[in-house]
Amino acid sequence: MQFTTLRLPIALVLMALVLGSCSHRGEVPVNSGLTEDDDTFCRAGGKVASGSSEYVACRKDRDAQRGSTIDRADRKQRDLGEYMLNNPSRPY
């Protein structure tokens, strides 16, 4: 009888863990190399003025790099999930 009364709280805790892990998707990975401030990086020690064409190009490049890093991390996570679904008997 006790197992049936604990079934709902256990299911709720598991759902909370699953949904909590989904909230971290889309964040920049820590080891991406893009952790420093874009503004500081693109100004290059005061050599490039904010709003100039070089500054705008630098910010676009940084944004593209960050987007590709996030896409790569998402693809890696998706591939791991597919591998685990397709090969349930062999550990990765």
VEXDREN-2710 file (C-alpha; in Angstrom, 1 decimal):
% VEXDREN-2710
k/r/px/py/pz
1/MET/0.0/0.0/0.0
2/GLN/2.8/2.4/0.7
3/PHE/4.2/2.1/-2.7
4/THR/1.0/3.3/-4.4
5/THR/0.9/6.4/-2.1
6/LEU/4.5/7.3/-3.0
7/ARG/4.0/6.9/-6.8
8/LEU/2.6/10.4/-7.4
9/PRO/5.3/12.3/-5.4
10/ILE/8.1/10.2/-7.1
11/ALA/6.6/11.0/-10.6
12/LEU/6.4/14.7/-9.7
13/VAL/10.0/14.8/-8.6
14/LEU/11.2/13.0/-11.8
15/MET/9.2/15.4/-14.0
16/ALA/10.7/18.4/-12.1
17/LEU/14.2/17.1/-12.8
18/VAL/13.4/16.5/-16.5
19/LEU/11.9/19.9/-17.0
20/GLY/14.7/21.6/-15.0
21/SER/17.3/20.1/-17.3
22/CYS/15.5/21.4/-20.3
23/SER/15.8/25.0/-19.0
24/HIS/19.5/25.0/-19.6
25/ARG/19.4/24.4/-23.3
26/GLY/20.6/27.2/-25.5
27/GLU/23.1/28.5/-23.1
28/VAL/26.7/29.1/-24.2
29/PRO/29.0/26.3/-23.2
30/VAL/31.6/27.3/-20.6
31/ASN/34.5/26.0/-22.7
32/SER/33.5/27.8/-25.8
33/GLY/36.2/30.5/-25.6
34/LEU/33.6/33.2/-26.0
35/THR/33.2/34.0/-22.3
36/GLU/34.8/37.4/-22.3
37/ASP/32.8/40.5/-23.0
38/ASP/32.1/41.1/-26.7
39/ASP/32.3/44.9/-26.3
40/THR/35.7/44.7/-24.7
41/PHE/37.0/42.2/-27.2
42/CYS/35.8/44.2/-30.2
43/ARG/37.2/47.5/-29.0
44/ALA/40.6/45.9/-28.9
45/GLY/42.1/48.1/-26.2
46/GLY/40.6/51.4/-27.6
47/LYS/41.9/51.0/-31.2
48/VAL/38.4/50.5/-32.7
49/ALA/35.6/53.0/-31.9
50/SER/32.2/51.8/-30.9
51/GLY/29.8/52.0/-33.9
52/SER/32.5/51.9/-36.6
53/SER/32.3/49.3/-39.4
54/GLU/35.1/47.3/-37.9
55/TYR/33.3/47.2/-34.6
56/VAL/30.0/46.1/-36.2
57/ALA/31.8/43.4/-38.2
58/CYS/33.5/42.1/-35.1
59/ARG/30.3/41.9/-33.1
60/LYS/28.6/40.1/-36.0
61/ASP/31.5/37.6/-36.1
62/ARG/31.3/37.0/-32.4
63/ASP/27.5/36.4/-32.6
64/ALA/28.0/34.0/-35.5
65/GLN/30.7/32.1/-33.5
66/ARG/28.5/31.9/-30.4
67/GLY/25.5/30.6/-32.5
68/SER/27.6/27.9/-34.1
69/THR/29.0/26.9/-30.7
70/ILE/25.5/26.5/-29.3
71/ASP/24.3/24.6/-32.4
72/ARG/27.3/22.3/-32.2
73/ALA/26.6/21.6/-28.5
74/ASP/22.9/21.0/-29.2
75/ARG/23.7/18.6/-32.0
76/LYS/26.2/16.7/-29.8
77/GLN/23.5/16.3/-27.1
78/ARG/20.9/15.2/-29.7
79/ASP/23.4/12.7/-31.2
80/LEU/24.1/11.2/-27.8
81/GLY/20.4/10.9/-27.1
82/GLU/19.8/9.1/-30.4
83/TYR/22.7/6.8/-29.7
84/MET/21.4/5.9/-26.3
85/LEU/17.9/5.2/-27.8
86/ASN/19.3/3.1/-30.6
87/ASN/21.8/1.1/-28.5
88/PRO/20.1/0.5/-25.1
89/SER/22.2/-2.6/-24.2
90/ARG/25.7/-1.1/-24.8
91/PRO/27.0/1.7/-22.5
92/TYR/28.5/4.7/-24.3
END
